[in-house]
């Protein structure tokens, strides 16, 4: 089974590109969605988060904005959060991969924003990076309601776009149009079938 690792900074279009792969029959694991499930009300991560970050969990519900405010710009707190979440997300990924192997899938896609930062690049055969101009990236994320200072802090913690592109086996441009991105996805899928 060929394991593709999809990465790119916040707002670069990973989810859109992952849906394109899924539409072509390639199952996708989304690390961000796994985090949301794990941090959902009374989710598996909630007790550890409540213990590590007092006041962020009330009645089994995580206040994500409060947690974000605590960890952004605080390296020790971010490392503590990552030490809780990364192993849990990795366990979810292992379940996904095992199910794909049992289903005899030819390829799977792992949508992992922190592919390099969390060491996920060592678990894939090919690295795909989505990339768009920084102004497009920031405009997309601002539509989510995050203030510019938080966006900049998130981008600063991620491997720079130029470095991700340098380390990629394939670059999928997402700043032009969905059609251009889809053409890049189709070329990658055709290459997988060779």
RAQUIZI-V336900 format. One record per residue. N is the residue number from 1. RES is the residue in one letter. PHI is phi in radians with two decimals (999 if undefined). PSI is psi in degrees with one decimal (999 if undefined). Layout:
n=N res=RES phi=PHI psi=PSI
n=N res=RES phi=PHI psi=PSI
This chain:
n=1 res=X phi=999 psi=129.7
n=2 res=X phi=-1.50 psi=127.2
n=3 res=X phi=-1.89 psi=117.2
n=4 res=X phi=-1.72 psi=135.9
n=5 res=X phi=-1.89 psi=118.6
n=6 res=X phi=-1.79 psi=127.0
n=7 res=X phi=-2.45 psi=172.7
n=8 res=X phi=2.76 psi=155.4
n=9 res=X phi=-1.15 psi=169.0
n=10 res=X phi=-0.97 psi=134.9
n=11 res=X phi=1.35 psi=8.6
n=12 res=X phi=-1.44 psi=-15.9
n=13 res=X phi=1.88 psi=22.6
n=14 res=X phi=-1.04 psi=-46.3
n=15 res=X phi=-1.10 psi=-40.5
n=16 res=X phi=-1.09 psi=-45.4
n=17 res=X phi=-1.17 psi=-39.7
n=18 res=X phi=-1.05 psi=-40.2
n=19 res=X phi=-1.10 psi=-33.3
n=20 res=X phi=-1.13 psi=-43.1
n=21 res=X phi=-1.12 psi=-43.5
n=22 res=X phi=-1.06 psi=-38.9
n=23 res=X phi=-1.13 psi=-20.9
n=24 res=X phi=-1.73 psi=17.0
n=25 res=X phi=1.48 psi=13.2
n=26 res=X phi=-1.78 psi=113.2
n=27 res=X phi=-1.09 psi=144.3
n=28 res=X phi=-2.17 psi=134.7
n=29 res=X phi=-1.80 psi=125.8
n=30 res=X phi=-1.91 psi=110.4
n=31 res=X phi=-1.09 psi=-38.1
n=32 res=X phi=-1.10 psi=-41.4
n=33 res=X phi=-1.14 psi=-36.3
n=34 res=X phi=-1.10 psi=-42.0
n=35 res=X phi=-1.05 psi=-44.5
n=36 res=X phi=-1.11 psi=-39.7
n=37 res=X phi=-1.14 psi=-43.5
n=38 res=X phi=-1.15 psi=-31.2
n=39 res=X phi=-1.71 psi=5.1
n=40 res=X phi=-1.12 psi=163.7
n=41 res=X phi=-0.85 psi=124.5
n=42 res=X phi=1.10 psi=21.6
n=43 res=X phi=-1.19 psi=169.7
n=44 res=X phi=-1.02 psi=-34.3
n=45 res=X phi=-1.42 psi=-14.9
n=46 res=X phi=-1.02 psi=-48.0
n=47 res=X phi=-1.03 psi=-43.3
n=48 res=X phi=-1.16 psi=-38.4
n=49 res=X phi=-1.18 psi=-40.3
n=50 res=X phi=-1.09 psi=-38.3
n=51 res=X phi=-1.26 psi=-42.8
n=52 res=X phi=-1.35 psi=-28.0
n=53 res=X phi=-2.31 psi=74.4
n=54 res=X phi=-0.94 psi=137.7
n=55 res=X phi=1.62 psi=-10.9
n=56 res=X phi=-1.55 psi=-13.9
n=57 res=X phi=-2.11 psi=126.8
n=58 res=X phi=-2.22 psi=123.0
n=59 res=X phi=0.94 psi=39.3
n=60 res=X phi=1.39 psi=8.6
n=61 res=X phi=-2.04 psi=126.5
n=62 res=X phi=-1.43 psi=132.1
n=63 res=X phi=-1.59 psi=96.9
n=64 res=X phi=-1.10 psi=-37.6
n=65 res=X phi=-1.12 psi=-40.0
n=66 res=X phi=-1.14 psi=-43.6
n=67 res=X phi=-1.10 psi=-44.6
n=68 res=X phi=-1.03 psi=-43.5
n=69 res=X phi=-1.09 psi=-34.8
n=70 res=X phi=-1.25 psi=-36.8
n=71 res=X phi=-1.67 psi=-28.4
n=72 res=X phi=-1.17 psi=125.2
n=73 res=X phi=1.47 psi=0.1
n=74 res=X phi=-2.13 psi=96.0
n=75 res=X phi=-1.04 psi=-40.5
n=76 res=X phi=-1.12 psi=-43.6
n=77 res=X phi=-1.15 psi=-39.2
n=78 res=X phi=-1.11 psi=-42.9
n=79 res=X phi=-1.10 psi=-38.2
n=80 res=X phi=-1.11 psi=-44.6
n=81 res=X phi=-1.07 psi=-46.8
n=82 res=X phi=-1.10 psi=-35.8
n=83 res=X phi=-1.16 psi=-23.9
n=84 res=X phi=-1.46 psi=-49.8
n=85 res=X phi=-1.39 psi=-40.8
n=86 res=X phi=-1.02 psi=-46.9
n=87 res=X phi=-1.09 psi=-36.1
n=88 res=X phi=-1.17 psi=-42.7
n=89 res=X phi=-1.16 psi=-40.5
n=90 res=X phi=-1.08 psi=-38.7
n=91 res=X phi=-1.10 psi=-40.7
n=92 res=X phi=-1.10 psi=-40.6
n=93 res=X phi=-1.09 psi=-42.4
n=94 res=X phi=-1.06 psi=-40.2
n=95 res=X phi=-1.09 psi=-43.7
n=96 res=X phi=-1.05 psi=-47.3
n=97 res=X phi=-1.12 psi=-40.2
n=98 res=X phi=-1.09 psi=-42.9
n=99 res=X phi=-1.11 psi=-39.5
n=100 res=X phi=-1.15 psi=-39.0
n=101 res=X phi=-1.12 psi=-43.8
n=102 res=X phi=-1.07 psi=-34.4
n=103 res=X phi=-1.44 psi=1.1
n=104 res=X phi=1.00 psi=43.5
n=105 res=X phi=-1.24 psi=139.6
n=106 res=X phi=-1.28 psi=-35.3
n=107 res=X phi=-2.63 psi=152.9
n=108 res=X phi=-2.37 psi=159.3
n=109 res=X phi=-2.09 psi=129.0
n=110 res=X phi=-1.85 psi=111.0
n=111 res=X phi=-1.55 psi=97.3
n=112 res=X phi=-2.23 psi=101.9
n=113 res=X phi=-0.96 psi=-39.3
n=114 res=X phi=-1.74 psi=44.8
n=115 res=X phi=-0.95 psi=-48.0
n=116 res=X phi=-1.38 psi=-43.2
n=117 res=X phi=-1.09 psi=-35.1
n=118 res=X phi=-1.74 psi=5.5
n=119 res=X phi=1.41 psi=7.8
n=120 res=X phi=-1.12 psi=-22.8
n=121 res=X phi=-1.08 psi=-22.0
n=122 res=X phi=-1.37 psi=-10.1
n=123 res=X phi=-1.83 psi=10.2
n=124 res=X phi=-2.20 psi=157.9
n=125 res=X phi=-1.59 psi=-30.5
n=126 res=X phi=-2.39 psi=141.7
n=127 res=X phi=-1.89 psi=126.3
n=128 res=X phi=-1.98 psi=128.1
n=129 res=X phi=-2.04 psi=127.2
n=130 res=X phi=-1.58 psi=140.8
n=131 res=X phi=-2.60 psi=140.8
n=132 res=X phi=-2.56 psi=165.5
n=133 res=X phi=-1.05 psi=148.8
n=134 res=X phi=-1.03 psi=-38.0
n=135 res=X phi=-1.15 psi=-35.4
n=136 res=X phi=-1.18 psi=-44.1
n=137 res=X phi=-0.98 psi=-51.1
n=138 res=X phi=-1.13 psi=-40.6
n=139 res=X phi=-1.07 psi=-40.4
n=140 res=X phi=-1.10 psi=-43.9
n=141 res=X phi=-1.25 psi=-33.8
n=142 res=X phi=-1.09 psi=-30.4
n=143 res=X phi=-1.13 psi=-20.2
n=144 res=X phi=-1.41 psi=-6.6
n=145 res=X phi=1.64 psi=5.6
n=146 res=X phi=-1.41 psi=140.4
n=147 res=X phi=-1.24 psi=153.2
n=148 res=X phi=-0.98 psi=-39.1
n=149 res=X phi=-1.07 psi=-40.0
n=150 res=X phi=-1.22 psi=-38.5
n=151 res=X phi=-1.05 psi=-47.7
n=152 res=X phi=-1.07 psi=-39.0
n=153 res=X phi=-1.14 psi=-40.5
n=154 res=X phi=-1.14 psi=-47.2
n=155 res=X phi=-1.06 psi=-39.1
n=156 res=X phi=-1.11 psi=-28.8
n=157 res=X phi=-1.42 psi=-15.6
n=158 res=X phi=-1.61 psi=152.7
n=159 res=X phi=-0.98 psi=132.7
n=160 res=X phi=-1.01 psi=147.7
n=161 res=X phi=-0.96 psi=-42.9
n=162 res=X phi=-1.07 psi=-38.3
n=163 res=X phi=-1.21 psi=-40.6
n=164 res=X phi=-1.10 psi=-42.1
n=165 res=X phi=-1.13 psi=-39.2
n=166 res=X phi=-1.11 psi=-36.7
n=167 res=X phi=-1.55 psi=-5.0
n=168 res=X phi=-1.40 psi=148.2
n=169 res=X phi=-1.43 psi=-30.3
n=170 res=X phi=-2.46 psi=139.6
n=171 res=X phi=-1.98 psi=130.1
n=172 res=X phi=-1.95 psi=108.9
n=173 res=X phi=-1.29 psi=130.1
n=174 res=X phi=-2.12 psi=10.0
n=175 res=X phi=-1.73 psi=-3.4
n=176 res=X phi=-1.70 psi=-65.7
n=177 res=X phi=-2.83 psi=162.5
n=178 res=X phi=-1.12 psi=-32.0
n=179 res=X phi=-1.09 psi=-43.6
n=180 res=X phi=-1.10 psi=-43.5
n=181 res=X phi=-1.11 psi=-42.7
n=182 res=X phi=-1.10 psi=-38.7
n=183 res=X phi=-1.08 psi=-41.2
n=184 res=X phi=-1.12 psi=-42.3
n=185 res=X phi=-1.07 psi=-45.7
n=186 res=X phi=-1.07 psi=-37.9
n=187 res=X phi=-1.12 psi=-40.5
n=188 res=X phi=-1.14 psi=-42.9
n=189 res=X phi=-1.13 psi=-41.0
n=190 res=X phi=-1.07 psi=-40.3
n=191 res=X phi=-1.11 psi=-35.3
n=192 res=X phi=-1.16 psi=-27.3
n=193 res=X phi=-1.47 psi=-5.9
n=194 res=X phi=-1.33 psi=999
